[in-house]
């Protein structure tokens, strides 16, 4: 494992789609999971399991801390095991596992019932947020009732980019370039033209970015006005920008069309358990509490 690992955390509003008998319609409403978690907390761990394709998902542990729920999910594999490798060039198999044993991949979750917000650590090998919502829907097991996690979106994403920010890269997605506005096509061409004035290498796909090798901390792509011209064109589906507030700040990603609230946090070698060679749930959940405290103002006042 690398000495430094950046971990992504996503924020969602917990919603439910359910049938309203009085109005005879399906409704989408915010959903409080407190009663569900109270019930699950009294359920033995061996009974907190559901099928996930050929694998299993299990709510391994849960507790309350500062009025928030801490959840520890595990995705369990009992087939398709990896092999063991050795630096001497040999490899082998995990032959000593019993039928009742498997390999697990962890994911940590923090839930705040005061605003129905759930925070999920991203782990490509474990459960996706949608899989966790499906797990909880299956536990509730009510006809016509479905839980889903709605990403928190900034209502004025263009406010996140200022003219004096150092734009390090941008990725633009246009659904139909032939029917895009003339200003959109013109702005895309101007981005390339203006890059000619730079002394550094610039790559384009369309994705435009400063090459990392040899770049200076204060370098910026001269594309601020052009990005602003693209925002109101319905043919433009995504404008992902990598920018930093000043030359000493860290580079942050934003989407000028639909910016989701996410966080990245760096874990170092000291955060890694020598036994598991990974970051333990207790370490991750502690970091999640800290990140959440820093974000709760924006969650309650800005993001929808």
N, C-alpha and C positions, 0 to 999 in steps of 0.2 A: 504494500500500500504506500502511496506517496507520502512524504513528510508533511505535506499540507493538502488538505482536501476541502474543496468548496462544496457545501451542501445546500440544496435548494429547499425552500419552504413556501408552500402555497396557502393562501387564505380564501375561504369560501363562506358564503351565507348558506345555512342549512334550510332548504325549502322542501315542501312536500306537495305532491300533486294528488288530490283526493276528491272523492265524489261528495258534493253537497246535495243532500236529499231534498232539503226545502226548496232550493232553487233549481234542482234537477240539472246541474252543470258540474263539470270538472273544474276545480279551482287550484291555483298555485298560491300557497301561503307559507310564511315563515314557520319553522317547526322547532320546538324546544325538545331536546333529546334527554332532558334530566330524568324523567320518569323511566324511560327506556334504560338508561345507564344504571339507575338505582336497582332495577330488576336484574340486569345483567351482573351487577356486582354481587348479588346474592346467588348467582348461578355457578355451579362448579365449573372449573376451567375445561374439564373434559367434555362438557356439554355446550361449550361456546365455540362450536366448529361448524363450518359449512363447506360444501364442495365448491371448488374453483377450477372448472375444467377437469384435468387429471390430477390436480393438486387439491390441497385443503387450505382454508384460512381459519385462523383461530385467534380469538381475543385472549391473549396470553395473560394480560394483567391490566388493572385499572385502579385508580385511586382519585380522591379529591384533594386538591391543594389550592388554597386561596380562592375558593369558590369556583375553581375550574376543574374539569375532568382531564386526567392524564390517562391516555390509552396506549397500550402496547400490543400491536397486531403482529402475527407471524404468518407468513406464507410457507406451507410445508410441502416439500417434494418427497415422494416415496418411490419415484421412478425416474429414469433418465439422469442418474447421478453423474457428477463430474468424475474425472480420474485424479489420482494423486501423482504429482510429478516430483522428480528429484533433480537437483542441480547437476548430478553426475550423468544426466541424460536418460535415466530410467524412468519408468512410470508404473503405477499399480492401481489397484481398486480398493474401495472401501468394503472389505469383506466381512467385517465384524459387526455390521449393523443388524439388529433384530428386525423382525417383520413390523414391530410396533414403532420403530425408529425411522427418522427421515432427516432431511436437511431443511433448515428454516432460514427465511430471509425476513428481517425485522422492518417495521415501520412505526414511527412514533406520531401520536396525534394529540393535540390539545384542543379542548372544547370550552368555550365561554358561553354559558347559558344566558348571560345578561343581554347579549346582542345576537344570539344564534350563530356565532361565528366559529368555524372549525379550522384549525391550522394543521397542515399535513406535511410531514417530511417527505420529499421525493426520494424514492429508491427504485431504480430501474429494474431491480431483480425482485422486488416485493410487490405489495398491493398498490395499485393506482387509486386515486381518490374515488373514481367511479366504482371500483371494486368494493371499497369500504362502504359506500352508499348502498350498493347492492346487498352487501352483507347485512347491514342494519335493516334494510327493507325486508329481507327474508326473516329476520328475527321478529319484526313487528307482525308480519304475516296477516295483513288485512286486505281483503279483496278491493281492488281499485286504488290502493294506496301505494305510492312510490316516493321514496326519498331521493333527492338529488342535491348536489353541492353546486351552488351558483358562484362562479368567480366574482370577486370584488373588482369592480371596474371604476377607474377614475373618470368622473363626468366631464372633465375639461383637460384631456390629456395634452393638448397643445400648450397648456400653461407650464408643463414640466420642462419645456425646452425654451431657453432664453438665448438672445442673440450673442451674449458674451460667453456662453458655454463653449467648451472645446469639443466639437463634434469629431469623433474618431472613426465612425463608420455608420452606414445606413443601408438597410435592406428594404426594397420597395416591391410590393406585389400588386400588379395591375391585372384585373380580370380580363379586360378586352381593350387592348391598346388601340385598335382601329376606331373604337367608339369613345375613347378617352378624350377629354377636353384638349383643345390646342395648347392651353397653358401647361397641361400635364406633360405632353410630348416635348414642348419647348423646354420645360424645366429639367427634364431628364437629360436632354442634350446639353443644356448649360452646365449641369454638374460635371460632365466630362470635359467640356471646354475650359471651365474654371480650374480644373485640376492641372491643366497644362502650366499654370503659373506657379505651381509648387515645385520645390527642389527635391521632394521625396517621391518614392515609388507609390503609385496608387493603383489598386486592383479594382476591376469592375466585373459583375456577373449579370444582373443588376442588384446588386450589392456593390457598394462602393466603400472602400476603407483604406486607411493609411497602413502600409506595410509595417509590421512591428520592428523588423530589423533596421536599425539606423534611425528610427524616428525619435523626435525630441518630445519632452513632456508637454511643451506648450503648443505643439502642432495641432492644427484644426483643419478640417475640410471646409472650404468656403461654400457651403450649400444651404445655409440657414434659410434664406429667402425662398429658394426652390422647394425645400421641404414644406414650407408654409403654403406654397401654391398648390401642392398636391392634396392637402388634407380634405378639401371640400368636394373633390371629384369622386362620385359614387363608384367609378370604375376602379379606384384605388382601394384595395382591401386591407392593406397592411403597410405601415411605415415604421419599421423597427430601427431605432437610432441608438447608437452607443455614444454616450457623452459623459463629460465630467465637468463639474462646476468651475474648477480651476486646475492648474497644472499639478497641484499636489493631492488633489482628490482622487478617489478611486473611480474607474470607469463603470458607469451604470447603464443598463439597458432600459429603454422606454419604447412604447408603441404609441405613436401620435394618433392612431385611429381608435384603438381599443386597448388601453393600458391596464393590465391586470396587476393587482397587488401581489408581489412575491418578494422574498428576501433570499439573499445568499449569505452564508456565514462560513468563515474559514475555521476548520479544526486542524490542530497541529499534532505532531507526534505524541505530545504529552496527553492528548485526548484519546489515544488509541489504546485499547486493552491488549496487553501482551498475550493473554490467554485466547481471546477471540480474533486478535489481529484486526479488530474493527472498532468502531465507536459504539459504546454501550448505550442502551436506551436511556439509562439514568443521566448520562452525560448530555445526550441530545435533548431530552425533555427540559433539563435545566436551562439550556441555551434558548429553547423555544419560549420559555417564560420571559426571559430577558428581552428577546426580540418582540414578543407580543406587547409587553409594557411600553416599548418604544413606539409601537404602531397603533395602539388602541385609540389614540386621539384622532388619527386619520381615519380609522375604521368607523368611528362613531360620527365623524363630522364631514368627511370628504367622500370616501368610496361608497358606492351603491351596489 
